Amino acid sequence: MSGAILKAEGVGRSFGSLRVLDGLELEASPGEFLGIIGRSGTGKSTLLGILGTHDLEFEGRLELDGRDVKSSTPAGLASMRRDILGYVFQDFHLLPELTALENAILPAVFSGRDAESARNSAIDVMDQLGVRIDSTPTAMLSRGERQRVAVARGLVNRPGVLLADEPSASLDDDNENILFDMLDGLRRRQGFTLIAVVHSRAVLSRADRVLELREGRLRPAERNVPPEGGSAP
């Protein structure tokens, strides 16, 4: 695969005597939807933490858009996080007292963009996601609406890579389908790479590739293999 926007080579991670990742390899192309599955406790969240540059205590090499993460200065890392990476978390991590717009705008503000530019960018993404833009505190929104706010926040800086850790785990089937319809549409229009830890077969069927994390490494997965590694129907 050429022109990878994200490339991991020989990535390993241990916590004391526990070896979680062991010589892991991964390449992701611009615009690709990559689904990651694996049993609970296999290190999926650890992997996303490394890919998102939150965890730098790993062995091996990680490149984002051709830039080596471990050799980057603090300013370089901040630039990668601002310009290349976006995040969507399972538990939203929204500030409940703020409105949807105020939550979505935070990454743009923290990255140093002027207030008007940040606001316009957030409104554009929220409009595409069908998120209400009003003065309602985020705590008053439904779970599906709050997850869309979290997605808007992850995309407000127009990242090249969106990392999503089980983004639909707390949603029912209808809201899950709505969420991924929107995400897939935005991915195709904006061209970002989506790397998502997922459990739903319906979501996995949308992915360009599905990889299973097992024994510290990623391997191609059969699409009819249950995400949690149980028996296929």
C-alpha positions in Angstrom: 0.0 0.0 0.0 1.5 3.3 -1.0 0.8 6.8 0.2 -0.2 5.7 3.7 -1.5 8.5 5.9 -0.8 6.3 9.0 1.9 3.7 9.3 2.9 1.6 12.3 5.9 -0.7 12.2 6.9 -3.2 14.9 4.7 -1.6 17.5 4.9 -3.2 21.0 3.5 -2.2 24.3 3.8 -3.8 27.7 2.4 -3.0 31.1 4.7 -4.6 33.6 4.9 -8.3 32.7 1.8 -8.0 30.6 2.6 -7.9 26.8 -0.3 -6.3 25.1 1.0 -5.4 21.6 3.9 -7.3 20.1 5.4 -6.4 16.7 2.1 -4.9 15.4 2.1 -3.6 11.8 -0.5 -1.3 10.2 -0.9 0.9 7.2 -4.0 3.0 6.4 -4.6 4.9 3.2 -6.2 8.3 2.8 -10.0 7.9 2.8 -10.1 4.3 3.9 -12.5 2.9 6.5 -10.7 0.4 8.6 -12.6 -1.6 11.2 -10.8 -3.2 14.1 -12.2 -6.1 16.1 -11.0 -8.3 18.9 -11.9 -9.9 22.2 -12.2 -7.7 25.3 -8.8 -7.1 26.9 -6.8 -7.7 23.7 -5.5 -4.1 23.6 -7.8 -2.3 21.1 -8.0 0.9 23.2 -4.3 0.7 23.9 -3.7 0.6 20.2 -5.9 3.6 19.5 -4.1 5.5 22.3 -0.8 4.9 20.5 -2.2 5.8 17.1 -3.7 9.0 18.6 -0.3 9.9 20.1 -1.7 9.9 23.7 0.6 7.0 24.6 4.3 7.5 23.5 5.7 4.7 25.7 5.6 2.1 22.9 8.3 0.2 21.0 8.6 0.5 17.2 7.8 3.3 14.8 4.6 5.3 14.1 4.3 7.8 11.2 1.4 10.2 10.6 1.3 11.7 7.1 5.0 10.8 6.7 6.1 12.4 10.0 7.7 10.2 12.7 5.8 10.6 16.0 8.5 9.6 18.4 11.2 11.9 17.0 8.8 14.9 16.9 9.2 17.9 19.2 6.3 18.9 21.6 5.3 21.5 19.0 5.4 18.9 16.2 3.2 16.6 18.2 0.7 19.4 18.9 0.7 20.1 15.2 -0.1 16.5 14.4 -2.9 16.3 16.9 -4.4 19.5 15.6 -4.0 19.0 11.8 -4.1 15.2 11.3 -6.0 13.6 14.1 -9.6 13.6 15.3 -11.1 11.5 18.1 -14.5 10.1 19.0 -14.9 8.3 22.3 -17.4 5.7 23.4 -18.4 7.8 26.5 -18.6 11.1 24.5 -16.5 13.1 27.0 -18.6 16.2 26.5 -19.0 19.0 29.0 -22.7 18.7 30.0 -23.2 22.3 30.9 -22.1 23.6 27.5 -24.3 23.7 24.4 -23.7 21.3 21.4 -22.0 24.1 19.5 -19.8 25.1 22.4 -18.7 21.4 22.8 -18.0 21.0 19.1 -16.0 24.1 18.8 -13.5 23.3 21.6 -10.8 21.6 19.5 -10.8 24.4 17.0 -10.5 27.0 19.8 -7.7 25.0 21.5 -5.8 24.7 18.3 -5.6 28.5 18.1 -8.1 29.3 15.3 -10.0 32.6 15.6 -13.4 32.3 17.1 -15.4 33.1 13.9 -13.5 30.5 11.9 -13.9 27.9 14.6 -17.6 28.6 14.9 -18.2 28.4 11.1 -16.3 25.2 10.9 -18.3 23.6 13.8 -21.6 24.8 12.4 -20.8 23.3 8.9 -20.0 19.9 10.4 -23.0 20.0 12.8 -25.3 20.9 9.9 -24.1 17.8 7.9 -24.6 15.6 11.0 -28.1 17.0 11.7 -27.1 18.3 15.1 -29.3 21.0 16.7 -27.5 24.3 17.1 -29.2 26.1 19.9 -28.7 27.1 23.5 -29.8 23.7 24.9 -27.2 22.3 27.4 -25.7 19.1 26.0 -26.9 17.2 29.0 -30.5 17.7 27.8 -29.9 16.0 24.4 -30.6 12.3 23.7 -27.7 9.8 23.6 -27.8 9.7 19.8 -27.7 13.5 19.6 -24.8 13.6 22.1 -22.8 11.1 20.1 -23.3 13.2 17.0 -22.0 16.2 18.9 -18.9 14.1 19.8 -18.5 13.2 16.1 -18.8 16.9 15.2 -16.1 17.8 17.7 -13.8 15.1 16.3 -14.2 16.5 12.8 -14.2 20.2 13.5 -10.5 20.6 12.5 -11.0 18.6 9.3 -8.5 15.8 10.4 -6.9 13.4 8.0 -7.5 10.5 10.4 -10.6 10.0 12.6 -10.0 7.5 15.4 -13.2 6.1 16.9 -13.3 3.8 20.0 -16.6 1.9 19.8 -18.5 5.1 18.9 -21.9 3.3 18.7 -21.6 1.0 21.7 -24.1 2.9 23.7 -26.6 3.4 20.9 -29.5 1.2 19.7 -29.5 -0.3 16.2 -31.4 2.6 14.6 -29.2 5.3 16.0 -26.1 3.2 15.2 -27.2 3.0 11.6 -27.9 6.8 11.5 -24.5 7.6 13.0 -22.6 5.5 10.5 -24.6 6.6 7.6 -23.6 10.2 8.5 -19.9 9.2 9.2 -19.7 7.3 5.9 -21.1 10.2 4.0 -18.7 12.7 5.6 -15.8 10.4 5.0 -16.6 10.1 1.3 -17.0 13.8 0.9 -14.1 15.0 3.0 -11.7 12.1 2.3 -10.6 11.4 5.9 -9.4 8.0 7.0 -11.7 6.3 9.6 -10.2 3.8 12.0 -12.9 2.5 14.3 -13.0 -0.2 16.9 -16.5 -1.7 16.4 -18.6 -4.7 17.4 -21.6 -4.5 15.1 -21.6 -6.8 12.0 -23.7 -4.1 10.2 -21.0 -1.5 10.8 -18.2 -3.9 9.8 -20.0 -4.6 6.5 -19.3 -0.9 5.6 -15.6 -1.1 6.2 -13.0 -1.3 3.4 -11.0 -3.7 5.6 -11.6 -5.5 8.9 -8.6 -6.4 11.0 -8.6 -8.6 14.2 -6.3 -7.7 17.1 -5.1 -11.1 18.4 -2.0 -12.0 20.4 -0.7 -8.5 20.0 -0.9 -8.2 16.3 -3.4 -7.3 13.6 -4.6 -9.9 11.1 -7.2 -9.8 8.3 -10.5 -10.9 9.7 -13.3 -12.9 8.1 -16.3 -10.6 7.8 -18.6 -13.3 9.2 -16.5 -13.8 12.3 -18.2 -12.3 15.4 -16.3 -9.2 16.6 -15.9 -10.5 20.1 -14.6 -13.8 18.9 -17.6 -16.0 19.7 -19.2 -18.7 17.5 -20.5 -17.6 14.1 -24.2 -18.2 13.6 
